[in-house]
Amino acid sequence: MTFENLRVVVTGASRYFGRALAVGFAHLGAEVYVSARTVEAAERTRTDVMGSARDRIHAFGCDLSRPAEIREFAARVGEHTDRVDLLVNNGARWLDGMDLEAASDDAIVETIESTAGGTVLMVKHFLPLLRGSLRPDIVNMVAVRDAEGASAATAHEAFWAAKSAQAGFADILSRRLRPSGVRVFSLYPPDFSTSDPRFAEWDGVRTDGMAPDEKLTTQALFECVVYAVEQPRDCFIRSFHFEPR
């Protein structure tokens, strides 16, 4: 399957897995519309890309805790294209802390709104563009960190509340959109490497034969997304659950 002219939207694309997705799809020939909390952060993803793929990345600012910015993001993408083939809900607001009372009310609400509410509103406002596609897919990056992994020691309860809400939304969304041909699937990885391979597209980076203590890589996660998108339209993969090594 060719990815040329595939229209892809990626939230939280200024670093780590979001940037890897944006860069990876751009190098496969897709037109990629990326967002970050500020347009300057999103623009860094575009300017760092090498070669002609740079021209296929379009940067936007969008704070996922602000509904008006999500509506504007969808409207502006709609000015560039008449369809979206793949929406990747990767953006999430991380909140540190094991003490529920230590975080401010504003921080707790913002964490839940950007992760759970932001995902719901992204789907709502991009559905018209997704329905304009012959091959619409939605990907949800649900478990950015495994609840039992090393990073769980620093995650605030509000973060996990937001992720649980996101998972529930993804599940019901998959069931309700399936009859219309919109596929929805989610990634549930363990703690994984967030190394930034930059733009040789992981050339020479191993994805098999890893030592037992090596983490899952961003490349492996990206390839899972590509694999799901490449499947025939009568194949519905609801989720990928990864076991820690």
C-alpha positions as YAML, in Angstrom:
chain: A
units: angstrom
residues:
- id: 1
  name: MET
  ca: [0.00, 0.00, 0.00]
- id: 2
  name: THR
  ca: [1.26, 3.47, -0.84]
- id: 3
  name: PHE
  ca: [1.13, 6.32, 1.66]
- id: 4
  name: GLU
  ca: [1.45, 9.01, -0.97]
- id: 5
  name: ASN
  ca: [-1.33, 11.56, -0.61]
- id: 6
  name: LEU
  ca: [-2.45, 10.01, 2.69]
- id: 7
  name: ARG
  ca: [-3.72, 12.83, 4.92]
- id: 8
  name: VAL
  ca: [-2.60, 12.36, 8.53]
- id: 9
  name: VAL
  ca: [-3.31, 14.48, 11.64]
- id: 10
  name: VAL
  ca: [-1.08, 13.98, 14.70]
- id: 11
  name: THR
  ca: [-1.57, 15.75, 18.02]
- id: 12
  name: GLY
  ca: [1.21, 16.23, 20.56]
- id: 13
  name: ALA
  ca: [3.73, 16.08, 17.73]
- id: 14
  name: SER
  ca: [6.48, 18.32, 19.08]
- id: 15
  name: ARG
  ca: [8.53, 15.49, 20.60]
- id: 16
  name: TYR
  ca: [8.89, 11.79, 21.34]
- id: 17
  name: PHE
  ca: [6.36, 9.43, 19.77]
- id: 18
  name: GLY
  ca: [4.24, 12.21, 18.24]
- id: 19
  name: ARG
  ca: [7.21, 13.61, 16.38]
- id: 20
  name: ALA
  ca: [8.30, 10.12, 15.33]
- id: 21
  name: LEU
  ca: [4.85, 9.52, 13.82]
- id: 22
  name: ALA
  ca: [4.87, 12.82, 11.97]
- id: 23
  name: VAL
  ca: [8.36, 12.32, 10.59]
- id: 24
  name: GLY
  ca: [7.74, 8.68, 9.73]
- id: 25
  name: PHE
  ca: [4.54, 9.30, 7.78]
- id: 26
  name: ALA
  ca: [6.02, 12.31, 5.98]
- id: 27
  name: HIS
  ca: [8.92, 10.19, 4.75]
- id: 28
  name: LEU
  ca: [6.43, 7.56, 3.55]
- id: 29
  name: GLY
  ca: [4.83, 10.21, 1.36]
- id: 30
  name: ALA
  ca: [1.88, 11.36, 3.48]
- id: 31
  name: GLU
  ca: [0.73, 14.92, 4.01]
- id: 32
  name: VAL
  ca: [0.96, 15.39, 7.78]
- id: 33
  name: TYR
  ca: [-0.82, 18.05, 9.84]
- id: 34
  name: VAL
  ca: [0.81, 18.28, 13.27]
- id: 35
  name: SER
  ca: [-0.23, 20.14, 16.38]
- id: 36
  name: ALA
  ca: [1.42, 21.08, 19.64]
- id: 37
  name: ARG
  ca: [0.44, 23.47, 22.42]
- id: 38
  name: THR
  ca: [2.19, 26.28, 20.51]
- id: 39
  name: VAL
  ca: [2.75, 26.66, 16.80]
- id: 40
  name: GLU
  ca: [6.45, 27.26, 17.52]
- id: 41
  name: ALA
  ca: [6.76, 23.81, 19.09]
- id: 42
  name: ALA
  ca: [4.94, 22.18, 16.17]
- id: 43
  name: GLU
  ca: [7.09, 24.12, 13.70]
- id: 44
  name: ARG
  ca: [10.26, 22.63, 15.20]
- id: 45
  name: THR
  ca: [9.10, 19.20, 14.11]
- id: 46
  name: ARG
  ca: [8.70, 20.45, 10.56]
- id: 47
  name: THR
  ca: [11.96, 22.37, 10.33]
- id: 48
  name: ASP
  ca: [14.02, 19.45, 11.65]
- id: 49
  name: VAL
  ca: [12.87, 17.10, 8.89]
- id: 50
  name: MET
  ca: [15.35, 16.45, 6.10]
- id: 51
  name: GLY
  ca: [14.63, 16.47, 2.39]
- id: 52
  name: SER
  ca: [11.35, 16.85, 0.54]
- id: 53
  name: ALA
  ca: [9.38, 15.37, 3.45]
- id: 54
  name: ARG
  ca: [9.68, 18.75, 5.20]
- id: 55
  name: ASP
  ca: [7.24, 20.25, 2.72]
- id: 56
  name: ARG
  ca: [4.68, 17.58, 3.59]
- id: 57
  name: ILE
  ca: [4.49, 18.58, 7.26]
- id: 58
  name: HIS
  ca: [2.15, 21.43, 8.22]
- id: 59
  name: ALA
  ca: [2.41, 22.90, 11.74]
- id: 60
  name: PHE
  ca: [-0.40, 24.23, 13.91]
- id: 61
  name: GLY
  ca: [-0.79, 25.38, 17.50]
- id: 62
  name: CYS
  ca: [-3.57, 23.67, 19.46]
- id: 63
  name: ASP
  ca: [-3.95, 23.41, 23.23]
- id: 64
  name: LEU
  ca: [-6.11, 20.31, 23.70]
- id: 65
  name: SER
  ca: [-7.57, 21.66, 26.93]
- id: 66
  name: ARG
  ca: [-9.17, 24.54, 25.00]
- id: 67
  name: PRO
  ca: [-12.20, 23.61, 22.87]
- id: 68
  name: ALA
  ca: [-12.00, 26.75, 20.75]
- id: 69
  name: GLU
  ca: [-8.45, 25.89, 19.66]
- id: 70
  name: ILE
  ca: [-9.51, 22.36, 18.68]
- id: 71
  name: ARG
  ca: [-12.35, 23.75, 16.56]
- id: 72
  name: GLU
  ca: [-9.95, 26.21, 14.94]
- id: 73
  name: PHE
  ca: [-7.38, 23.48, 14.27]
- id: 74
  name: ALA
  ca: [-9.96, 21.32, 12.50]
- id: 75
  name: ALA
  ca: [-11.21, 24.30, 10.49]
- id: 76
  name: ARG
  ca: [-7.70, 25.27, 9.41]
- id: 77
  name: VAL
  ca: [-6.83, 21.73, 8.36]
- id: 78
  name: GLY
  ca: [-10.07, 21.76, 6.37]
- id: 79
  name: GLU
  ca: [-8.75, 24.76, 4.46]
- id: 80
  name: HIS
  ca: [-5.81, 22.64, 3.27]
- id: 81
  name: THR
  ca: [-7.57, 19.38, 2.45]
- id: 82
  name: ASP
  ca: [-11.04, 17.98, 1.83]
- id: 83
  name: ARG
  ca: [-10.39, 14.83, 3.84]
- id: 84
  name: VAL
  ca: [-8.37, 13.26, 6.66]
- id: 85
  name: ASP
  ca: [-7.43, 9.58, 6.29]
- id: 86
  name: LEU
  ca: [-5.79, 9.07, 9.68]
- id: 87
  name: LEU
  ca: [-6.28, 10.92, 12.97]
- id: 88
  name: VAL
  ca: [-3.73, 10.10, 15.69]
- id: 89
  name: ASN
  ca: [-4.75, 11.21, 19.19]
- id: 90
  name: ASN
  ca: [-1.30, 11.26, 20.75]
- id: 91
  name: GLY
  ca: [-1.38, 14.48, 22.75]
- id: 92
  name: ALA
  ca: [-1.78, 14.21, 26.53]
- id: 93
  name: ARG
  ca: [-0.93, 16.43, 29.47]
- id: 94
  name: TRP
  ca: [1.45, 14.68, 31.87]
- id: 95
  name: LEU
  ca: [1.05, 15.42, 35.58]
- id: 96
  name: ASP
  ca: [3.62, 14.33, 38.15]
- id: 97
  name: GLY
  ca: [2.99, 13.44, 41.76]
- id: 98
  name: MET
  ca: [1.86, 10.63, 44.03]
- id: 99
  name: ASP
  ca: [-0.01, 12.97, 46.38]
- id: 100
  name: LEU
  ca: [-3.53, 13.73, 45.18]
- id: 101
  name: GLU
  ca: [-3.73, 16.85, 47.33]
- id: 102
  name: ALA
  ca: [-0.42, 18.28, 46.13]
- id: 103
  name: ALA
  ca: [-1.61, 19.15, 42.62]
- id: 104
  name: SER
  ca: [-3.64, 22.30, 42.10]
- id: 105
  name: ASP
  ca: [-7.26, 22.07, 41.03]
- id: 106
  name: ASP
  ca: [-6.40, 23.84, 37.77]
- id: 107
  name: ALA
  ca: [-3.63, 21.35, 36.98]
- id: 108
  name: ILE
  ca: [-5.94, 18.39, 37.64]
- id: 109
  name: VAL
  ca: [-8.74, 19.77, 35.48]
- id: 110
  name: GLU
  ca: [-6.35, 20.74, 32.68]
- id: 111
  name: THR
  ca: [-4.82, 17.24, 32.68]
- id: 112
  name: ILE
  ca: [-8.20, 15.56, 32.37]
- id: 113
  name: GLU
  ca: [-9.57, 18.06, 29.87]
- id: 114
  name: SER
  ca: [-6.57, 17.91, 27.52]
- id: 115
  name: THR
  ca: [-6.26, 14.12, 27.51]
- id: 116
  name: ALA
  ca: [-9.84, 12.87, 27.79]
- id: 117
  name: GLY
  ca: [-11.85, 15.89, 26.68]
- id: 118
  name: GLY
  ca: [-9.29, 16.79, 24.02]
- id: 119
  name: THR
  ca: [-9.52, 13.33, 22.46]
- id: 120
  name: VAL
  ca: [-13.33, 13.46, 22.36]
- id: 121
  name: LEU
  ca: [-13.37, 16.91, 20.79]
- id: 122
  name: MET
  ca: [-10.66, 16.06, 18.26]
- id: 123
  name: VAL
  ca: [-12.74, 13.16, 17.01]
- id: 124
  name: LYS
  ca: [-15.93, 15.22, 17.02]
- id: 125
  name: HIS
  ca: [-14.49, 18.06, 14.96]
- id: 126
  name: PHE
  ca: [-12.44, 15.92, 12.58]
- id: 127
  name: LEU
  ca: [-15.21, 13.40, 11.84]
- id: 128
  name: PRO
  ca: [-16.53, 15.40, 8.85]
- id: 129
  name: LEU
  ca: [-13.05, 15.29, 7.26]
- id: 130
  name: LEU
  ca: [-12.62, 11.60, 8.17]
- id: 131
  name: ARG
  ca: [-15.94, 10.78, 6.54]
- id: 132
  name: GLY
  ca: [-14.63, 12.38, 3.37]
- id: 133
  name: SER
  ca: [-11.98, 9.65, 3.19]
- id: 134
  name: LEU
  ca: [-12.32, 6.26, 1.54]
- id: 135
  name: ARG
  ca: [-10.10, 4.77, 4.25]
- id: 136
  name: PRO
  ca: [-10.66, 6.62, 7.55]
- id: 137
  name: ASP
  ca: [-8.77, 5.48, 10.64]
- id: 138
  name: ILE
  ca: [-8.44, 6.83, 14.18]
- id: 139
  name: VAL
  ca: [-5.51, 5.87, 16.42]
- id: 140
  name: ASN
  ca: [-5.52, 6.55, 20.16]
- id: 141
  name: MET
  ca: [-2.28, 6.49, 22.12]
- id: 142
  name: VAL
  ca: [-3.90, 5.45, 25.39]
- id: 143
  name: ALA
  ca: [-1.15, 4.09, 27.63]
- id: 144
  name: VAL
  ca: [1.69, 6.52, 27.18]
- id: 145
  name: ARG
  ca: [3.21, 4.83, 30.20]
- id: 146
  name: ASP
  ca: [2.35, 1.41, 31.61]
- id: 147
  name: ALA
  ca: [0.48, 1.76, 34.89]
- id: 148
  name: GLU
  ca: [2.74, -0.89, 36.38]
- id: 149
  name: GLY
  ca: [5.94, 0.38, 34.79]
- id: 150
  name: ALA
  ca: [8.74, 2.51, 36.11]
- id: 151
  name: SER
  ca: [7.10, 5.79, 35.14]
- id: 152
  name: ALA
  ca: [3.94, 5.03, 37.13]
- id: 153
  name: ALA
  ca: [5.85, 5.97, 40.28]
- id: 154
  name: THR
  ca: [5.64, 9.64, 39.30]
- id: 155
  name: ALA
  ca: [2.23, 9.82, 37.59]
- id: 156
  name: HIS
  ca: [-0.54, 11.70, 39.35]
- id: 157
  name: GLU
  ca: [-3.94, 10.08, 39.87]
- id: 158
  name: ALA
  ca: [-5.53, 12.66, 37.56]
- id: 159
  name: PHE
  ca: [-3.35, 11.46, 34.69]
- id: 160
  name: TRP
  ca: [-4.55, 7.88, 35.11]
- id: 161
  name: ALA
  ca: [-8.14, 9.07, 35.45]
- id: 162
  name: ALA
  ca: [-7.77, 10.85, 32.12]
- id: 163
  name: LYS
  ca: [-6.22, 7.80, 30.47]
- id: 164
  name: SER
  ca: [-9.01, 5.53, 31.76]
- id: 165
  name: ALA
  ca: [-11.59, 7.92, 30.32]
- id: 166
  name: GLN
  ca: [-9.73, 7.97, 27.00]
- id: 167
  name: ALA
  ca: [-9.71, 4.15, 26.90]
- id: 168
  name: GLY
  ca: [-13.44, 3.96, 27.58]
- id: 169
  name: PHE
  ca: [-14.15, 6.50, 24.85]
- id: 170
  name: ALA
  ca: [-11.98, 4.60, 22.36]
- id: 171
  name: ASP
  ca: [-13.80, 1.36, 23.09]
- id: 172
  name: ILE
  ca: [-17.31, 2.70, 22.55]
- id: 173
  name: LEU
  ca: [-16.16, 4.78, 19.58]
- id: 174
  name: SER
  ca: [-14.80, 1.67, 17.87]
- id: 175
  name: ARG
  ca: [-18.16, -0.07, 18.22]
- id: 176
  name: ARG
  ca: [-20.26, 2.88, 17.07]
- id: 177
  name: LEU
  ca: [-18.17, 4.01, 14.12]
- id: 178
  name: ARG
  ca: [-17.46, 0.56, 12.71]
- id: 179
  name: PRO
  ca: [-20.72, 0.33, 10.68]
- id: 180
  name: SER
  ca: [-19.80, 3.58, 8.90]
- id: 181
  name: GLY
  ca: [-16.37, 2.23, 7.93]
- id: 182
  name: VAL
  ca: [-14.33, 4.41, 10.31]
- id: 183
  name: ARG
  ca: [-11.85, 2.12, 12.07]
- id: 184
  name: VAL
  ca: [-10.70, 2.96, 15.60]
- id: 185
  name: PHE
  ca: [-7.80, 1.28, 17.35]
- id: 186
  name: SER
  ca: [-5.66, 2.03, 20.37]
- id: 187
  name: LEU
  ca: [-2.11, 1.41, 21.53]
- id: 188
  name: TYR
  ca: [-1.41, 0.18, 25.06]
- id: 189
  name: PRO
  ca: [2.39, -0.03, 25.26]
- id: 190
  name: PRO
  ca: [4.49, -0.55, 28.37]
- id: 191
  name: ASP
  ca: [7.21, 1.91, 29.33]
- id: 192
  name: PHE
  ca: [9.08, 2.43, 26.05]
- id: 193
  name: SER
  ca: [12.14, 4.19, 24.74]
- id: 194
  name: THR
  ca: [11.48, 7.80, 23.80]
- id: 195
  name: SER
  ca: [14.82, 8.25, 22.11]
- id: 196
  name: ASP
  ca: [14.61, 10.62, 19.18]
- id: 197
  name: PRO
  ca: [16.07, 8.81, 16.17]
- id: 198
  name: ARG
  ca: [15.77, 11.95, 14.06]
- id: 199
  name: PHE
  ca: [15.42, 11.57, 10.40]
- id: 200
  name: ALA
  ca: [17.43, 8.70, 8.98]
- id: 201
  name: GLU
  ca: [14.19, 6.91, 9.88]
- id: 202
  name: TRP
  ca: [15.74, 4.60, 12.35]
- id: 203
  name: ASP
  ca: [18.21, 3.16, 9.80]
- id: 204
  name: GLY
  ca: [20.38, 0.66, 11.59]
- id: 205
  name: VAL
  ca: [18.25, 0.64, 14.75]
- id: 206
  name: ARG
  ca: [17.35, -2.90, 15.83]
- id: 207
  name: THR
  ca: [13.74, -3.88, 16.53]
- id: 208
  name: ASP
  ca: [14.38, -7.58, 17.10]
- id: 209
  name: GLY
  ca: [16.95, -9.57, 18.99]
- id: 210
  name: MET
  ca: [16.94, -6.99, 21.79]
- id: 211
  name: ALA
  ca: [18.48, -7.79, 25.12]
- id: 212
  name: PRO
  ca: [15.94, -8.60, 27.88]
- id: 213
  name: ASP
  ca: [16.46, -5.22, 29.56]
- id: 214
  name: GLU
  ca: [15.96, -3.17, 26.41]
- id: 215
  name: LYS
  ca: [12.71, -1.21, 26.07]
- id: 216
  name: LEU
  ca: [10.20, -1.25, 23.26]
- id: 217
  name: THR
  ca: [11.20, 1.37, 20.69]
- id: 218
  name: THR
  ca: [9.32, 4.20, 19.03]
- id: 219
  name: GLN
  ca: [10.11, 2.52, 15.72]
- id: 220
  name: ALA
  ca: [8.27, -0.65, 16.76]
- id: 221
  name: LEU
  ca: [5.23, 1.37, 17.81]
- id: 222
  name: PHE
  ca: [5.25, 3.33, 14.57]
- id: 223
  name: GLU
  ca: [5.39, 0.10, 12.59]
- id: 224
  name: CYS
  ca: [2.36, -1.20, 14.50]
- id: 225
  name: VAL
  ca: [0.39, 1.86, 13.39]
- id: 226
  name: VAL
  ca: [1.53, 1.39, 9.79]
- id: 227
  name: TYR
  ca: [0.60, -2.30, 9.95]
- id: 228
  name: ALA
  ca: [-2.93, -1.53, 11.17]
- id: 229
  name: VAL
  ca: [-3.50, 1.18, 8.58]
- id: 230
  name: GLU
  ca: [-2.30, -1.13, 5.80]
- id: 231
  name: GLN
  ca: [-4.85, -3.85, 6.57]
- id: 232
  name: PRO
  ca: [-7.82, -4.43, 4.24]
- id: 233
  name: ARG
  ca: [-10.86, -2.38, 5.14]
- id: 234
  name: ASP
  ca: [-12.77, -5.41, 6.41]
- id: 235
  name: CYS
  ca: [-10.09, -5.94, 9.07]
- id: 236
  name: PHE
  ca: [-10.87, -4.11, 12.32]
- id: 237
  name: ILE
  ca: [-8.08, -4.15, 14.92]
- id: 238
  name: ARG
  ca: [-9.44, -2.64, 18.11]
- id: 239
  name: SER
  ca: [-6.20, -2.47, 20.09]
- id: 240
  name: PHE
  ca: [-2.56, -3.44, 20.49]
- id: 241
  name: HIS
  ca: [-1.61, -4.55, 24.00]
- id: 242
  name: PHE
  ca: [2.11, -4.97, 24.61]
- id: 243
  name: GLU
  ca: [3.69, -7.03, 27.36]
- id: 244
  name: PRO
  ca: [6.76, -5.53, 29.07]
- id: 245
  name: ARG
  ca: [9.99, -7.37, 28.41]
...
